[in-house]
């Protein structure tokens, strides 16, 4: 049994050691070294994940870190390594399903590569807001940037990038100014229109996304070109804003046109509103009107009726964005390019052969 006023207590635990082991604010590397009985250099090697440390010693150092509540100085470590292990993501919209799923895939893929993600949302899609987001990059210490927004907001003459920061743009038309990862927007739209023509419909109406959206414009152009190539006259384009409510408003107009027997909508959320409007107007889907969406959101299989749609591989887009920007970090000065991720038609019960 140990003494009360001496070096030990019952059970042989040192009072001095108990005080040292108590977690406290501001524990240093030297504190960890003293508690673990090793050198500060060994603590540094363990905290930085370097090899060459005995397994038992590493476990002893990690235990001391936990007891003291020690956290390595990530900023200092980043300066030594020359990298922050953090990717910035700039986007102006978190309300669309496509952006949310792309962001989720980017975060997942970044974590698999040992990187964190810092999100820089742009409240209003204006040039000043975009410039402000890029300016904040220098303060947030990121190694590279993935941008999810329309390219007209990335005016190379006004946007100033922090030195050495590499950029990959998702779902946009950046030409040769940036590396781009994009869904095959045009290919998906062509498949949607051809599917409806193959079902015997004379032509196909289009509920497009908002003006200024690259994705919406690319899908609308492919819709028009596919009809023209098939010798069909494109009907007047109807414009929405990606929301189900805008799809509903457009659907009320389309439902009143008896010649409208097939509609290609630029996303699934607008298709949902369109289905509601057709139902309210007594136009049966697919008996009277066939409907094709774009995105293949998880809920589309539960629409009434289940929605035929174009599947986008958001997970692959996110993975390729991360892999692309990491590759640019390793090969500074590499040429820019565009990678298109294929789409595929998912046939469900909202399309059927036109009744004669």
N, C-alpha and C positions, 0 to 999 in steps of 0.2 A: 504494500500500500504506500503510495507516494506521500510526501510531506505537503502540508497545507500552504506553508509560506515559501516553499522552495521551488524546485524546477519542475515538479510533476504533481499530478493529481491522481486519484484512484483510477486504476486502469493504465497508468503509465503515460498518459497523454501530456505532452509539454504545454504549459500555459503560454509560453512564448510562441510556440508553433501554432496554437489555436488562435492567438491574436493575429499572427501573420497570415493564416489561412482564411481569415474572415474576409468575404468579398467586400471590396471598397471601391470608391470612385477613383479613377486615374491610376490604376495599377500599371506599372511600367514593365518593360521587358526584363529589367534588372530584378524586379520583385519576383517575377516568374522564375528567373534563373536561380535566385537564392532559395526559393521554396522547393524547386525541383532538384536542386543540388547539381546544376549543370552550368555551363558557360552561357553568356548572352548570345554568342554566336550560334550555339546549338538551338536556343529558343528561336532565333531568327530563321534558321533553316527549317525548323518545324512549322513555324507560322507561314512561311512562304511556300511550303509544300515541296522543298528540295529533297532529293534522295540522299542516301548515305548516312542516315541516322538510324541507329539500332532500334528495333521495334519496341523493346522495353523502355528505352530512353524516350522515344517519341510518345508512348503512352503516359509516361511520368510527366512529361512537359505538358501534354494536353490536359491531364488531370489538374496540374497546378494552374493552368489558364482558367479552367472552370471554377476552381476554388476562389481565385482572386477576381473573377469576372473580367479577365483581361481580354481586350479586343485589339487585334493588330491594327495599326494605323494604315488604312487602305490608301489614303492620299500619298503618304510617304512611299509606300510600296509601289504605287502606280508610277511615281516619279522615277524610282529606281529601275523599274521594268520598261518604262516608256510607254505604258498603256494603262487604261482605266478599267478594262474588261466590262465596258458599258456601251450599249448601242442606243442612240437617240431615235425616236420615232415621231415624226411630225405628221399630223392629220387634222383636217378641219371638220370632220364629221364622225361622231360616234353613234349616230342615230340609224345608219344603214347597216343591214345585216352583213353585207359584204365587207365593209371596213372592220366591223367588230370581229368577224371570223378571221380575217387576214391578220389583224393585230394579235389575236389569240395565238395563231400559228407562229407568228414572229417571236412572241414571248416564249413559247414552248421550245422552239428551235434554238433560240439564243441561249436558254438555260442548258440545253443539251451540249452546247459548245462552251459552257462555262461563262456566259455573259449575262449581265443584268440588262434590263430595258428601262429607259427613262422616256416617258411620254410627254410630248410637248403639243397639247391641243391648240389649234388655232380657232379662236371663238368665231371670228367672221372671216370668210374667205376673201380677203383683200390683200393687195400687194404689201401694204404697211404691216399687216398682221403677220404675214409670212416672213417679211424682213425681221420683225421683232423676234419671231421664233428662232430663226437662224442666229440672230445676235445672242440669244440666251444660251446657245450651244457652248460658246466659249466659257461661260460661267459654270455650266453643269458637268464639264469634264467627261465628254463622251469620245469614243474612239472613231465612230462612224455614224452615219445617219441613213435611215430608211424613210422615204417620204411617200405618204399615201394621199395624193391630191392631184388635181388637174394641172397639167404642165404649164398652162398659160399664167399660172401664179408663180412659176419659177423662172422669172425673167433673168437671164444670166447677166444682164447689164446692171441690175440693181441689187440682186441677192449677193451678199458677201459671206463666204464660207470661212470658218476658222481654218488656219493653215494646217494642211495635212489630213483634214477630215474627208473621208471618202463618202460618196453618196450613191444610193440605189433608189430608183423610183418605182413604185408599184402601181400597176393599172393606169398607165399614162402613155403619152406619145412624145417622148423626149428627144426623138431624133438621135443625133450623134453627140448631144451635149451631156447626157447622163446614161448610165447603165439602167436598163429597164427590165422588169419582170412583169408580164401582163398575161391575163387570160386571153385566149383566142376569141375575142369579141365577135369579129366578123364571121369566123367559122361557126360559132354557136348560133348566130342569127340566121345564117344560111340554112343550117340544119333544121331550125324551127320552121322557116318558111317552106322549105322543100317538103317537110313532113305534112304540112297542111295542104299543099298543092297535090301531093301524092294521094291524099284522101279525097280528091275530087273537087275541092273548093276552087271557084273561078278566080278568086284573088284573096289577099290577106290584108286585113287592117292592122295598123300598128299603133300601140299605145307606148309612146316613147318616154324616156327620162327627160330631165330638165336640160334646157339649153345651157351650153357652157361645160357640160359633162362630156369628157372624152369617151367614156364607155357608152353613154347614151347615143352620142353622135356616130360612133363606129357601128353600133347595132342598127341604127336607123339607116345608115348608108348601105349596109349589107342587105337589109330588108328590101330597100328600093331596088338595088342592083339585081338581086335574085329574081324579083318579080319581072323586071324589065327583060332580063336574060331569058325568062320563060315566056315572053310575049304577052305578059299581063300588064294592065294599067294599074299603077299603085294608087290606092285610094288616098284621100287627104289624111295626112299624119295628125294624130291626136296627141297632145303633150300632157304629161303628168310630172310629179316631182318626187317620185320613188315611193310615196306614201300610199297606204291602202285607201285613204280618204280621196286622194286625187284619182285613184283607179275607179272608185265608186262614182265620182262625178263624171269621168269620161265614159264609164259604162252606161250611165243614163242616156247619154247622147247616142252611143253606138247601138243601144238596144232598140232605139226608135227607127233605125234604118233596117228595113227588111232585107236589103241586099247584103248586110253584114252577116256572114256565116262562119268566119274564121278570124281570130284575133291573136296576134303575137304581142305579148306585153314584155316590156324591157326589164321587168323584175317580178318576182313572185308576190311581193307585197301589193303592188298595183293590181296584179291578177286577182288577189283575194277580194279587193274592193270591186273589181269588175264582175266577179262571180256573183257577188251580192246584188249588184245593180241589175244584172240579167235576170236573176231569180225574181226580184221585185217586179220586173216588167213582164214576167211570164215567158221569158225566152229560156228554153231548157238547154242545159249543157250536159252532154255534147249533141243532143238530138237536133237542136236548132242552131247552136253556135259552138264551134270548137275553140278552145283556148289553150295557148301555150305560154308558159312563163320563162323566166331566166334566173338562175341562181341555184335552184334545188335546195332551198332552205329546209331544215328538218321538218317543219310543220307542213310543207307542201303536200306530203303524202296523206295528211289528215284533212285537207280541204274537202269541201263537198261540191262536186266530186273531187277525188284525188287528182292533183294537177300534173299534167304532162309539162315537162320543163327541161331547160338546158342546165346540166350539172356543171358547176364551177368547182375546181379543186382548190379551195382556199388554203388548205393545209400545205399543198405543194407550192403555191405562190409564196406563202410565208417562209417555207424552208428555203426556197431558191433566193429570196431576198436576203436572208441571213447568210447563206453560203456565198452569194455574190458579193456582198459587202465585205465579208471576211477575206475573200479571195483578192479583192481590190486592195485591202490593207496589206496583204502579203506581197502583192505585185503592183506597187504604185506606178502609175503611168500606163497601165494596161488600157487597151482600146475599149471604148464603150460598145455595147451591143444590146440587142433585145432578145429576150427569151420568152416564147409564147407557150403557155400551159394549155394543152388540149382540153376541149369541152366534150360532152357527150349528151345525146338526147335520151331522156328518161321518159318512157311512154307509160302513161297512167290513163285514167278514165275520163279526162276532160276533153279528149279529142276522139273523133269518129268520122267514118266516111260520110260525105255529104249526102243527104237524102235528095232524091230526084223529085 
